[in-house]
Amino acid sequence: MLNQPFFQVALPIMSTILISVWALISTNNRRLDDIVGRLGRIEDRLLAIEARLTAVERKVDALELKAWR
């Protein structure tokens, strides 16, 4: 049959391990959410910079065209 003292010791240990693993996964998910949020903000900034550079390029092109006329 089952060894009763073994399960009296093993069950709390297994429960503690499962709770620890769950806490670690939960913490990592929050960290990943933070990283995703930061990357999204960085992407937004890069898109804004790209739009500004495109506008500057158009102005430069227009000035160059005007200079050639």
NUBALUM-367403 format. One line per field, with one value per residue: residue in three letters; x, y, z of N, C-alpha, C in turn; residue number from 1. Coordinates in Angstrom, 1 decimal, decimal comma, padded with zeros to 4 digits. Example, Ala and Ser with C-alpha at 12.3 -4.5 7.8 and 13.67 -1.06 7.14 Angstrom:
aa <- c(ala/ser)
nu <- c(013,2/012,8)
nv <- c(-005,7/-002,2)
nw <- c(007,8/007,1)
cau <- c(012,3/013,7)
cav <- c(-004,5/-001,1)
caw <- c(007,8/007,1)
cu <- c(013,2/012,9)
cv <- c(-003,3/000,0)
cw <- c(007,8/007,9)
i <- c(1/2)
END
This chain:
aa <- c(met/leu/asn/gln/pro/phe/phe/gln/val/ala/leu/pro/ile/met/ser/thr/ile/leu/ile/ser/val/trp/ala/leu/ile/ser/thr/asn/asn/arg/arg/leu/asp/asp/ile/val/gly/arg/leu/gly/arg/ile/glu/asp/arg/leu/leu/ala/ile/glu/ala/arg/leu/thr/ala/val/glu/arg/lys/val/asp/ala/leu/glu/leu/lys/ala/trp/arg)
nu <- c(000,8/000,2/002,8/002,3/003,8/005,6/004,0/003,0/005,1/006,0/003,8/003,4/005,9/005,8/003,6/004,7/006,7/005,2/003,7/005,8/006,9/004,7/004,5/007,0/006,5/004,4/005,6/007,5/005,8/004,7/007,0/007,6/005,4/005,9/008,2/007,3/005,5/007,4/008,9/006,9/006,5/009,0/009,0/006,9/008,2/010,3/008,9/007,8/010,1/011,0/008,9/009,4/012,0/011,4/009,8/011,7/013,5/011,9/011,6/014,3/014,7/012,9/014,2/016,6/015,6/014,6/016,9/018,2/016,7)
nv <- c(-001,2/002,4/004,5/006,1/008,2/009,1/010,5/012,4/014,0/014,5/015,7/018,5/019,5/019,1/020,7/023,3/023,5/023,6/026,0/027,8/027,6/028,5/031,1/032,1/031,9/033,6/036,1/036,3/036,6/039,1/040,6/040,2/041,4/044,0/044,4/044,1/046,3/048,4/048,0/048,5/051,3/052,2/051,5/053,2/055,7/055,4/055,2/057,8/059,3/058,4/059,4/062,1/062,3/061,5/063,7/065,7/064,8/065,1/067,9/068,6/067,4/069,0/071,5/070,9/070,4/072,9/074,4/073,4/074,4)
nw <- c(000,0/000,1/001,3/004,0/005,7/003,8/001,8/003,5/003,8/001,2/-000,2/000,7/-000,1/-002,9/-003,5/-002,7/-004,6/-007,0/-006,6/-006,5/-009,1/-010,6/-009,6/-010,6/-013,4/-013,7/-012,9/-014,9/-017,1/-016,6/-016,8/-019,5/-020,7/-019,9/-021,4/-024,0/-024,1/-023,9/-026,2/-028,1/-027,7/-028,4/-031,1/-032,0/-031,7/-033,5/-035,9/-035,9/-036,2/-038,6/-040,3/-040,0/-041,1/-043,7/-044,5/-044,4/-046,4/-048,6/-048,7/-049,1/-051,6/-053,1/-052,9/-054,2/-056,7/-057,3/-057,4/-059,6/-061,7)
cau <- c(000,0/000,9/003,6/001,7/004,7/006,2/003,1/002,8/006,3/006,1/002,8/003,7/007,1/005,4/002,8/005,6/007,4/004,2/003,4/007,0/006,9/003,6/004,9/008,0/005,9/003,6/006,6/008,1/004,8/004,6/008,2/007,4/004,4/006,6/009,2/006,4/005,1/008,5/009,2/005,8/006,8/010,2/008,5/006,2/009,2/011,0/008,0/007,7/011,4/011,0/008,0/010,1/013,0/010,7/009,4/013,0/013,9/011,0/012,0/015,6/014,5/012,3/015,2/017,5/014,9/014,5/018,3/018,5/015,9)
cav <- c(000,0/003,6/004,8/007,4/009,2/009,7/011,4/013,5/014,9/014,8/016,6/019,9/019,9/019,2/021,9/024,4/023,6/024,0/027,4/028,5/027,6/029,3/032,5/032,4/032,1/034,9/037,2/036,4/037,1/040,5/041,2/040,1/042,4/045,3/044,5/044,4/047,7/049,3/047,9/049,3/052,7/052,4/051,4/054,4/056,7/055,2/055,6/059,3/059,8/058,0/060,3/063,4/062,2/061,5/065,1/066,5/064,4/065,8/069,3/068,6/067,1/070,2/072,5/070,5/070,6/074,3/074,9/073,0/075,1)
caw <- c(000,0/000,1/002,4/004,5/006,0/002,6/001,3/004,4/003,6/-000,2/-000,7/000,9/-000,9/-004,3/-003,5/-002,7/-005,9/-008,0/-006,4/-006,9/-010,6/-011,0/-009,3/-011,6/-014,7/-013,6/-012,9/-016,3/-018,0/-016,4/-017,4/-021,0/-021,0/-019,8/-022,6/-025,2/-024,1/-024,2/-027,7/-028,8/-027,6/-029,3/-032,5/-032,3/-031,8/-034,7/-037,0/-036,0/-036,7/-040,1/-040,9/-040,0/-042,1/-045,1/-044,8/-044,7/-047,7/-049,6/-048,7/-049,8/-053,0/-053,7/-053,0/-055,2/-058,0/-057,5/-057,6/-061,0/-062,7)
cu <- c(000,9/001,6/003,1/002,7/005,3/005,3/002,8/004,0/006,3/005,1/003,0/004,9/006,6/004,5/003,6/006,3/006,4/003,9/004,6/007,1/005,9/004,0/006,0/007,4/005,1/004,5/007,1/007,1/004,6/005,8/008,1/006,4/005,0/007,6/008,4/005,9/006,2/008,9/008,1/006,1/008,0/009,8/007,8/007,2/009,9/010,2/007,8/009,0/011,4/010,1/008,7/011,2/012,5/010,3/010,6/013,5/013,1/011,4/013,4/015,5/013,9/013,3/016,2/016,9/014,9/015,8/018,7/017,8/016,5)
cv <- c(001,3/003,9/006,1/008,4/009,9/010,7/012,6/014,5/015,4/015,8/018,0/020,3/020,1/020,5/023,2/024,6/024,1/025,5/028,2/028,7/028,5/030,8/033,0/032,7/033,4/036,1/037,4/037,0/038,6/041,2/041,2/041,2/043,8/045,5/044,8/045,8/048,7/049,2/048,6/050,8/053,1/052,4/052,7/055,6/056,6/055,6/057,1/059,9/059,5/059,0/061,7/063,4/062,2/063,0/065,9/066,1/065,0/067,3/069,5/068,4/068,3/071,3/072,2/070,8/072,1/074,9/074,5/073,8/076,5)
cw <- c(000,0/001,4/003,0/004,9/004,8/002,0/002,2/004,2/002,1/-000,7/-000,5/000,1/-002,4/-004,5/-003,6/-004,0/-007,0/-007,8/-006,8/-008,4/-011,1/-010,8/-010,3/-013,0/-014,7/-013,6/-014,3/-017,3/-017,8/-017,0/-018,9/-021,4/-020,9/-021,1/-023,9/-025,3/-024,4/-025,7/-028,5/-028,8/-028,4/-030,7/-032,9/-032,5/-033,1/-035,9/-037,1/-036,5/-038,2/-040,8/-041,0/-041,1/-043,5/-045,5/-045,1/-046,0/-048,8/-049,8/-049,4/-051,3/-053,7/-053,9/-054,1/-056,6/-058,3/-057,9/-059,1/-062,0/-063,0)
i <- c(1/2/3/4/5/6/7/8/9/10/11/12/13/14/15/16/17/18/19/20/21/22/23/24/25/26/27/28/29/30/31/32/33/34/35/36/37/38/39/40/41/42/43/44/45/46/47/48/49/50/51/52/53/54/55/56/57/58/59/60/61/62/63/64/65/66/67/68/69)
END
